[in-house]
Amino acid sequence: MTRLNTQYPILNTKIYALILAGGIGTRFWPLSRELEPKQFLKLKGDMSLLQQTIERIEPIVPADRIFIITNEQYKLHIANQVKKFAIPEANIILEPKGKNTAPAIGFAAKLISKRDPEAVMMVLPADHYIENKMKILDTLNAGAKLAAKDYLVTIGIVPDMPHTGYGYIKFKDKISSEASPQAAKAYHVDKFVEKPDKKKAESFLKTKKYLWNSGIFVWKASVILSEIKKCLPDLYKNLSRLNAVVDPEIWDDIKPISIDYGVLEKSKRVAVIAAKGLGWNDLGSWASLRKVHTKDARGNVIHADSIDMDSRDITVFGSNRLIATIGLKDVVVVDTDDALLVCDKERTEDVKAVVETIKGNRRQEHIAHKTVKRPWGCYTVLNIGNGFKVKLITIEPYKRLSLQRHKYRSEHWVVVEGEARITNGSKVCNLKANESAYIPMNDIHRLENPIGTPLKIVEVQCGKYIEEDDIERLQDDRTPTFYT
């Protein structure tokens, strides 16, 4: 149960939070993949970025008022990561397809306003790093007070360099005595500015009238819905057709658009809080990750089994093997089981282009790691060939997969450690080490671990199509222990 911190009493209204967790985060390839994007990674500390976001707001928002919106393909990741926070399953919103921030925020606002017409909702990206937890709570507290007066509040970051990777907010006159004394000052917004070139960014910094757009917002759910109705009437009509869950057919009719472009750039209600000292970083690239990690005496950030000789200002991430570096400067090295990135630290934004090339060449290294984590355990791809795939599957004690079948492949399972309970058509049997089972194509089957030690299975898939989307799930368990 989340405990509220009474140091942050926020008006008499209930505060809700929406965490946006649907992004892919291609700039952190090869560590991030389509099936394991940035928000689920432990890039700084012993919790993922999503878990840090939830923990950050716990003092002011209880678990039953925290909503998370994500893509359907990440539902297993979300279920596994939020277990310890006791966020209700009904608060996890699954999008069939990403439609940018306006539809996501609008749908969540509709659900929240039904619970409480006067509710104030905070909107938070799941993949940012904020070092100063007290400062961000003060800032959100100030934002909630402004939002209670029907402002659409954005959190702007006072810039300390001419950054070309962020959007900017130009502010004008100050809003008097609205924000809390602990927080930064609040202003009316003049305009939103797209990511500038270096010359423009330098001029923005000199004027001291521009802030970085953090993508963190605070407003009444009812007010943002009202502004969506004014600024994006077609989106509002489609949202009105939705009930408690996202209907894929209706969602397909919605056009993707950001909340900034669709609403905030048009609305007359927008305010910005100039926040300073948050230690905020949107972690948009390997270069930005350097800023939040401790460096050694030569400016190196090394998180790997590593031997270095005379390198300076390098970044090294790895986990499974020794990495030796000699005499390097301004280089990023990221090592995974199936891909190695080596690049100039000034070119880390180009990692996204590498991922696009991988996709264009129909390779698989952008989709998943060789070892893929699941709430029931994990699997490691040992080999792939023409018409076959070999995996090592590990299932944690007392957990199981869904009841399922495959249209295009058969499977052969060999137990190498532990004990397996196998459903194969109408038959259920237990197998021990060195025993095997064959699952024909289209047969209904399930794999589970009935004992208190890990189960390991070598699986050989054979067929004309062996990708992960060849799964028809027929039954999903809904207990806290079992996941698909």
N, C-alpha and C positions, 0 to 999 in steps of 0.2 A: 504494500500500500504506500503510495507516495505521500510524504509529509510536506504540507505547505509551510513555508517559512513566513511567520507573521511579521518579519521585518519589511515585507513587501505587500502591505494591504493596498489593493488597487480598487478604489471606489467601492460602490455597493453592487456592481455588476459582476457576472461570472466571466472569467477570462478563459478563452479556448485557444488552442494552438493547432495550426495546420503545418505539417512538415512535408515539403516537396521532395520525394525520394525516387523519382523516375528516370533520372539522367543516366547516361552511359559512361561519361568521363573518359573519352578515348585518349585524352592527352596524357593519361597515366599508364598507357600501354608500355611495356607488356605486362605490368602488374595488374592493371584493370582490364577486364574483358567484358564482352557483351553480357555474359551470364554472371559476372561478378564485378559490377562497376564500382566506381570510386567510393560511393557512400557506404559500402559494406566492408571497406578495407581499413586496416589499422595502420594508417599512415603516420600517426603521431600518438604515442601512448598505447595503453593496453585495451582500448575500446575502439570500435569502428567510428567513423565520422557520424553516422546516423545515431549510434548509441550516445556519443558525446553531445549531440544536439538535444536528445531527449533529456539526458542528465542535466544539461545546462538550464532547462526551463522548469525542472522539477520543483524548485522552491516556490514557483508562482502558479503552476498549472498542474492539477492532479491528473493521474493517468486516464481517468474516464473522460477527460475533456481534451485529450491529445488525439488528433487525427493524423493519419499518414496516408498520402496518396502516392501510388506507385504503379508501374506497369504490371500486368497480370503475370508476366514471366518471372517476376521477383517475389511472388507471394511466399515461396518457401524461405527465401532469405529473410524477409520481413518477419515471418512467424518465428524463426529461430532467434533473430536479433532482439525482438521486443519482449520475449518471454519474461525476463527478469523485471520488466517495468510494469507488468500487469495491464497493458493497454488492451481494452476490449477488442475482440475480433470484429465487431460491428464498426469500429473506428478505422479499420484498414480499408481504404477505397482502392479498388483495382481498375485501372484503365485498360481497355482492350488495345488501345493504341495511344501513344503520346500525342497530345494536341496543344502543347505549349501551356503557359501558366494561366491564361485567362479562363479557359474551360475548367481546369482543375480547381482553381480558387473559387470560381462561381459555383460549382457543384458542391464543394465542401461548405461554402457559405450558406447554401440552401439547406443542407442538413443541420448545420449549427443553428441557424435562425429558427428552425422548427422547434428545436429544444428550448431556445431562449431568444425571444425577439430582440432583446437589448444586448445580446452577447457581443463582447469585443473579441475579435480573433487576431492572433498573431500569425504571420506567414513566414516560415523559416526554411531556407534551403537545407537539405540534409548533409551537404558536402562541404561546409565551411568550417574553418578552424578559428576559434575565438579564445584567446589566452586569458583575458581578464573576465572571470565569471561574474564578479560583483558589478563591474561596469556595465556589462550588457544587461543585467537585470535592472539597474538604475535607468538605462536608456529605454528598455521596453516598458518600464513603469511610466516614464514620461510619455511615451508613445500612447499608452493606454488611456492616460488622462486626456490627451488631445483627441484621441479617437472617440471618447465618450461625448465630445462636443461636435461629433459628426465630421471630423477631419479624416481624410485618407492620409495616413502617416507613412512616410518612407524614412528609413534609417540611412543617412548619408555618412560616409567616412571622410574625416578631414584628411586630405591627401598630404603625403610627405615626400612625393616624387612625381614627376610627370609620366604617369603610367599610361601606356597606350592600349592596354588590354581590358580596361574597364569603361563602362558607360559613366557619364557624369550628370550631375544635377546642378543647375545654376539656381541659386536662391536670391531672394530680394528682401523685402522688409521683414523685420523680426515680429514674431507673435509674442505679445507681451504677457508675462506672468502665467503662461500656460504650463510650461514644463516644470518638472520637479527640480528643486535646487541642486540635487546631486548630479543631474544629467546635463548634457550639452544643450546649447540653445536651439530654439525652434524658429523656423522661418517659413514664410510662404514661398512656394516654388515658382520660379520664373519659367524655366523650361528644362526638358530632358535632352541630353546631347549624346549622340552615338559615340562609339569608341573613336578617339581622335588620332591623328598622326602625332609624331613627336613634337613638332613645332606648335601645334595647337595645345597639346597637353602642357607644354612649358608655359604658354601664355595663360592657361587656366590656373596654373599654380601661382603665378605672379599676382593675379587679380584677387585671390583669396575669396572669390565668390562662387567657387565650384567645389562640389563634393563628389567622391566616388559613390556610385549607386550600388549599395550592398545587396539589393534584392531581398531585404528584410522589410516587412510591412506590418502595420497595425491599423485596424479599422473595425467598425461595427459590421457584423455580417449583413445586417439589413441595409446599411449604407452602400457597401460595395455592390450588393445586388441591385440597388436602385441605380447606381452609376452604370452598371453593366446594361441595365434596361435602356438607359439613355444613349449610351455610346455604342453598344453592340446589341441592337434589338434582336437580330437573328439568333445570336448565341443565347440570349435570355429566353426566347421562345423555345429553343431546344432544351435548355435546362428545365423549363417548366414542364416538359414532357417526361422528365426523369423522376423516379421515386427514390427508394432507399438505396438502390444499387444502380450501377451504370448499365444501361441497356445497349448492347453492341450496335444495334441497327440505328438507334438514335444518335449514339456517339459518333458513328460513321458520318452522319450528316453535319457534324460540327466542323467548322473551319479552324485550323490551328492559328492561334494569335497570342502574343504575350500580353500580360496585364499592363505592362508599361506602355506599349504602343497602342493597345486597344482602348484603355481607359485612362490611365494616369496622365498621358500627354494631352487629353481632351478635357479632363475634369477641372472644375474651379475649386474643388475642395481639398486640393493636395497641399500637405505641409511636409517639411523635412526637418529632422533633428540632426544637427551636426555633432556626430559622435567622435570622440577623441580618446585614445588610450585603451581601446578595446583589445588591441593585439589581434585585429581581424585580418584574415587572409582567406580568399576564396579558393585557394589551392587549385588554380587552373592549369598548372604545369609542373614539371619536375623542377624548374627553376624557382617557382614560388614555394615549393616544399622546402627548399634550402633555408628559407627565411625563418621557418618555425622550428628548425632543428639546431641543436648545439653543435658548434664546429670545433675541431681540434686546433692546435696552435698554428697549423698551416692552412686553416680555412676549409678543411675537408669535412664532409658529412658522410660517414661510413657506417652503414647498417648491414653488415655481412661478415661472414668468416673471411677475413681479409688480411693480406700482407701488403703493405704499401712502402715504397721507397721513393722519397723525395718528390711526391706529388703535391700540388697546391690547388686549392679551390675546386676540388673534385667532389662529386656525389656518387656514392656507390651503394646500391641496394641489391641484396641477394639472400638466399636462404639455404640452398641445398648443396653448395660446393664452394671450395676455396676460390677466392678471386684475388689475383696478384696484380698490382698496379705499380708501374715504375715511371717516374719522371713525367707524369701527366699534369696538365694544367687546364682548368676551365672545361672539364669533361664530365659528362653524366654517363654512368654505367649501371644498367638494370638487368639483372640476370634471373631468368626463370627456367623451368624445365624444358620448354620448347622454343624459347625465343630470347635473344640477347639484344639489348639496345645500347649503342655507344654513340653519343652525339656531343657536339659543342653545347655548352650550357646556355649560349645565346640563341640556340636553334630549337629549344625544346617545344616551342609552339608548333613546329613542323611535324611532331609525332602524329598529330591528327591526319596529316597527309599520308604518312606511312600506313596508317590503319586503312585509309581509303584505298591505297594501292593493294593491300592484302585482300580486301574485299573484292576489288576489281579482278584480281588474279584467281578468285574463287578458292583461296586458301582458308584454313580453319583457325589460324592462330589468333584471330580477333574475337572468336566466339567464347572459348573457354580454355582454362588451363588443362594440362594433362590430368591434374588432380582437381576434381570438382567437388566442393563441399555441398552436403545436403543435410537437412535436419535429422535424418536417420543415420548419417555417417558421411561417407565419401566414396568416390570411385576414381581410379587412376587409369587412363588409357595407356596400355602397354605397347600396342602395335595397331596400325591400320594398314590395310591393303585393299586390293581390288575385290570388293564384295565381302570383306570381313573386318571385324574389329575385335580386339582382345582387351578386356578390362580386369583390373583387380578391384573388387567391390568390398568395402568394409561397412558392416552394419553394427551399430552400437547395441549394447544389451537391451533386450525387450522392445526393440523398435522394428518397424517393417515398412515396406514400400506399399504403394497402392495396388489394388486388384486391377490388372491391366491386360492388354494384348497388343500384338504388333501385326500390322498388315503386310509388311514387306520383308520381315526377317524372322529367322528362328534363333534360339539361344541354347547353348549348352553350358551348364553350370557344374563346376567341380569345387567341392568344399575342400579348402586347404587348412582351415583352422576354425575351431568352434563347432557349433551345431546349427543346422538350418532347418526351418520348417517351410516346406514348399507346397504351395497349392498349384496343381497342374491339371487343369480341366476340373473334373469332379473328384479327383483324388487329392488327399493331403497326406504327406509323409515327412518324417524327420530323417535328415542325412547327416553323417559325421565325416570327419576328415578322410579324404581319399575316396569318397563316394560321390556319384554324379547324377544329374538329371538332364533330360532333353526336353526342351519346350518348343513344339512345332509352331510354325507360323499360324497366326490367328487363334491359337489356344489361349484361354483365359488362365492367368497365372499370378502368383504373388510369392514374394520372398520375404521371410522374416527371421528374426533372431529370438528364440524362445528362452534363452538362458542369460546368466549374468556376466558373461565374458564376450568380448568382441567376436563377430563372425566374419571370416574372410572367404570370398568366393572368387574363383577365376571364371569369368564369363567370356565365351566366344560367340560373337554374333555373326551370322552368315545370311546374306540376302542381297537383293539388288539395290536396297536403300537402307543405310545403317545410321542415319542421323538421329538426334535425340527427339525430334518432333514426331517420329514414328511410334507414338505411344497413345493408345486410347485408354484413358483412365475410367474404370467402371465403378469404382468405389473408393472414396477418400475417407480416412479416419478423422474424426473431429475431436478426439480426446486430447488432453495436453501432451500426452506422451508420443502419440503417433502422428506422423505427417506423410503426405504423399511422397 
